[in-house]
């Protein structure tokens, strides 16, 4: 099973971006997506941005992931 997580691009240098994924910054390869800019949301999987997504859906997905973590027993 593959899991991609939404992240917001905060910096781009050539084909590598710094992406904020739920407060953690990760270097992400942009070679698989076109026409992305700082501020855009992308789905990140295994260090690659695999798809651009709209902000509303990205935030909704991040909220679901956050809520799932709150239900985990300690």
N, C-alpha and C positions, 0 to 999 in steps of 0.2 A: 504494500500500500504506500502511496506517495502522499506527502502532506506539504502543501505550499501555504505560506503565511504572508498576509499583506504587509507591506512596508512602504514608507514614504521616502522618496529620494530626497536627500538633503545636499548632495554634492556629486558632480560628475566630472571625471577626468578621463577623456578618451572613451574606452569601453567599460570602465570600472566606475561604479557609483558607491557612495556611502549611503546606506539605507537604514532608516530608523524602523526597527521591528519591535513594537511594544516597549520602547524605551531603550533598547539595545541597538547599538550601531554596528552594522555588518558591511564588509566589502562585498559587492555583488556585481557579477559580470552581466553586462547589458547586451551582449552579442545576439541574443535570441529575440529581442524586442526592438521595434522601430518607433521613432518619434516620441521619445520620452524626455521629460524635462525635470528640473528641480521642482519639487512640490507634487509631482505625480505619484500615484500609488501603483505598485507592481506586486505581483505574486512572486515570492522568492522560494525557490526549492534548490537545495544542494548548492548554494552559492551562485545561482543564476536567476535572473529575473525571467520568468517564463511567459508572463502576460501582463499587460497594462490593465488596470481596473479603475472604476470611478470611485471617488472619495466616499460617497454614501455607502456603497457596498463594502468597501474596505473597512470602514469604521464599524459597520454592523457585524462583520465577520470577527474583527478584533474583540468586540464586546462579547460575542458568543464564546470565543476562546477564553476570555477572562472569566466569564460566568462558570464555565466548565471547571476551571481551576479552583474556584471557590467551593465547589461541591466535593472536592477531594478530601477524604478523611486524613487527619494528621497522624 
